[in-house]
């Protein structure tokens, strides 16, 4: 066994356990042990184990999400497809902060009550970015408000000609870059989060449907 090979197998089994997290513990352990046994058997049959061959072994076993979806379909425990509560959760996480901030927390509660996402996906929805687009809006309103910039014209005393405009105060270049970068993160983060949750929900529902159709 190689360290690289052990790492690939560990990551694969970790993903499998995560995808099976909503199944009964006994069945989850049985299925993981079964898959682990197939992996060890396949590894022992390799003449000279390398990363490419081991990846082929894991690919032949199937994606952990697909294995989990097939198991749910067989056991009748398929994750509930996204309904209006899930879409309301996504909407609340993105724009709920504008409803007296409470709307975002409503979306968060609906996220954790839903069976359409794994725990890891719910953690992503919680932490990236809290408040949805509200922080970006607040930054846009007052991110640079703490700086006061004063501008005045310079005039030649002898001729009365205007020499230019001199501005003092205001944010430094570093401060401007910081606030712009923070605003970009606060805008991109919520859109990424909601797109991620919607994609995972739809993909998992499709896998369950395909597995159900295949077993029918």
Residue pairs with C-beta under 8 A, 6 or more apart in sequence:
1 43
1 49
2 49
2 50
4 51
4 54
5 43
5 49
5 51
5 54
8 51
8 54
8 55
8 58
9 36
9 39
9 43
9 54
9 58
12 39
12 58
12 61
12 64
13 32
13 35
13 36
13 39
15 64
15 65
16 31
16 32
16 35
16 64
16 67
16 68
17 28
17 32
18 64
18 118
18 119
18 120
19 64
19 65
19 67
19 68
19 118
20 28
20 31
20 32
20 64
20 68
20 71
21 28
21 118
21 119
22 72
22 77
22 79
22 115
22 118
23 31
23 68
23 71
23 72
23 75
23 77
27 71
27 75
31 67
31 71
35 61
35 67
38 61
39 57
39 58
39 61
42 57
42 60
43 49
43 54
43 57
46 53
46 54
46 57
61 67
65 203
65 204
65 207
66 207
66 211
69 78
69 204
69 207
69 208
69 210
69 211
70 207
70 211
70 214
70 215
71 77
72 78
72 79
72 208
72 211
73 208
73 211
73 212
73 214
73 215
74 211
74 215
78 208
78 211
78 212
79 115
79 116
79 204
79 205
79 208
80 114
80 115
80 116
81 116
81 201
81 205
81 208
82 116
82 198
82 201
82 202
82 205
85 110
85 113
85 114
86 110
86 114
86 116
86 201
88 107
88 110
89 107
89 108
89 110
89 111
89 114
89 125
89 197
90 107
90 194
90 197
90 198
91 107
92 103
92 104
92 106
92 107
92 108
92 110
92 132
93 104
93 107
93 108
93 111
93 125
93 132
93 190
93 193
93 194
93 197
94 107
94 132
94 133
94 190
94 191
94 193
94 194
95 103
95 132
95 133
96 102
96 103
96 104
96 105
96 106
96 107
96 132
97 103
97 104
97 131
97 132
97 133
97 134
97 135
98 133
98 134
98 137
101 131
101 134
104 130
104 131
104 132
104 134
107 132
108 125
108 126
111 117
111 122
111 125
111 126
111 197
112 122
112 126
116 201
116 204
116 205
117 125
117 197
117 200
117 201
118 200
121 196
121 197
121 200
124 193
124 196
124 197
125 193
125 196
125 197
128 189
128 190
128 192
128 193
129 135
129 185
129 186
129 189
129 190
129 193
132 190
133 186
133 187
133 190
135 186
136 183
136 186
136 187
136 190
139 179
139 182
139 183
139 186
140 183
143 179
143 182
143 183
144 171
144 175
144 176
144 179
147 169
147 170
147 171
147 175
148 169
148 170
149 167
149 168
149 169
149 170
149 171
150 167
150 168
150 169
151 165
151 166
151 167
151 168
152 165
152 166
152 167
153 162
153 163
153 164
153 165
153 166
154 162
154 163
154 164
154 165
154 166
155 161
155 162
155 163
156 162
156 163
171 179
